[in-house]
């Protein structure tokens, strides 16, 4: 980021539902507008080590579980990086 090697300090990933017909992708610095319909929702990263995001609530059948009411919850979207990195 500090070297300004990418267009913007954002990333996007697309996970294919059928990898035989459509490749998944991870894009740094931009996103592919053809990969979504509707509006984008932007979320700040709150833990840079794992790219974690703030989680407000967990609902089951649209009913709050209350898990995040008194604690700080976060979620890390699975971009598949564990399959493309090594120790």
Number of C-alpha atoms within 10 A of each C-alpha: 10 6 5 9 10 13 10 11 12 15 12 13 17 15 15 12 10 9 9 7 7 10 11 13 14 15 12 14 14 14 16 12 9 6 9 10 7 6 6 8 5 7 9 11 16 14 13 9 7 12 15 18 17 15 12 15 14 13 11 7 5 7 9 12 11 12 13 14 11 7 9 10 15 17 15 14 11 12 16 13 9 9 7 7 7 6 3
